C-alpha cells in the first residue's frame, strides 16, 4: 500500500513563513487551507518552492467571484527529479522522471444574514514514477464563522476524503483524511494577526498544533513567523540552534500597486531548509 505524503507538503511560498499555520489565510495555491476561505477579488498567484536534492514545487492559481460566492482553480506540481533506470540484470534502461500533480477547483460562499462561510474543493491527483502511475480523486470541505466585535475567525475543515482510481494503476494508494480546527485573531494594539491550527490525522492519529503570525507594517510590508509542535518530533538533539529554530518558518512580503511578492523559508529539525517565492497579481 502506497501513501501520499505529498498531500501535506508546502505548495505556497506564503505558507513557509507561517511554519504550516494559516488555514484561514486565503491562497488558491495552498494545501493548508480551509475551503470556506477564499479571496473574493479576482487575482492570479504563481509560486515556486525549492526543496533539497533537486526537488521543486510549482503552482499557479486563480481566484474570481463566481455565482454569488468565490471560485478558485489551481494546478500544483512537484518534481522529484530525473533518475537513471536499471533492469533486474543491472543494465541501464534510460532515464525516468518522478512527479506528483494536482488539479483543483473550489467554491465558497457566505451565508446571508449570518457571519459564516462554507466551502468545498475537489482535486484530481496524478502520481507517476517511471511506468507506474496512481490516479485519485479527493474532496475537502469546511466552514468558518466570523466575530467582528473581537476581530476573530474560527473554522473547522475536513481534508482529503478520497479514493484511488483503477485507471492504468499499478499500485494501490492510501489517502489519509485529516480534521483541522483553526482560529485567527487580529490584535487591537499591535499590527499582528495570529493564526492557530490543530491538525488531527484520522489513520495515524497524529495531532499537531501550529501557530503563526503576520506583522503588517507601514508601506505595505509584512513579516511572517510560525512554528509547531513538530519541533518536538523533528528534534535530533544534536545541536541547540537546530532544536530552537527547527520546524519553524520566516517570511517577508510587500505589495506595490496590484502586485504582491512573498518570500518564505522553512527550517526542519535536521537543519535542512526549504525556500520559496510567490507573486500575486490582482486582475
C-alpha positions, 0 to 999 in steps of 0.5 A: 500500500502506497501513501501520499505524503505529498498531500501535506507538503508546502505548495505556497511560498506564503505558507513557509513563513507561517511554519504550516499555520494559516488555514484561514489565510486565503491562497488558491495555491495552498494545501493548508487551507480551509475551503470556506476561505477564499479571496473574493477579488479576482487575482492570479498567484504563481509560486515556486518552492525549492526543496533539497536534492533537486526537488521543486514545487510549482503552482499557479492559481486563480481566484474570481467571484463566481455565482454569488460566492468565490471560485478558485482553480489551481494546478500544483506540481512537484518534481522529484527529479530525473533518475537513471533506470536499471533492469533486474540484470543491472543494465541501464534502461534510460532515464525516468522522471518522478512527479506528483500533480494536482488539479483543483477547483473550489467554491465558497460562499457566505451565508446571508444574514449570518457571519459564516462561510462554507466551502468545498474543493475537489482535486484530481491527483496524478502520481507517476514514477517511471511506468507506474502511475496512481490516479485519485480523486479527493474532496475537502470541505469546511466552514468558518464563522466570523466575530467582528466585535473581537476581530476573530475567525474560527473554522473547522475543515475536513481534508482529503476524503478520497479514493484511488482510481483503477485507471492504468494503476499499478499500485494501490494508494492510501489517502489519509483524511485529516480534521483541522480546527483553526482560529485567527485573531487580529490584535487591537494594539499591535499590527499582528494577526495570529493564526492557530491550527490543530491538525488531527490525522484520522489513520495515524492519529497524529495531532499537531498544533501550529501557530503563526503570525503576520506583522503588517507594517507601514508601506505595505510590508509584512513579516511572517513567523510560525512554528509547531509542535513538530519541533518536538518530533523533528528534534535530533538533539544534536545541536541547540540552534537546530532544536530552537529554530527547527520546524519553524518558518520566516517570511517577508512580503510587500505589495506595490500597486496590484502586485504582491511578492512573498518570500518564505523559508522553512527550517526542519529539525535536521537543519535542512531548509526549504525556500520559496517565492510567490507573486500575486497579481490582482486582475 
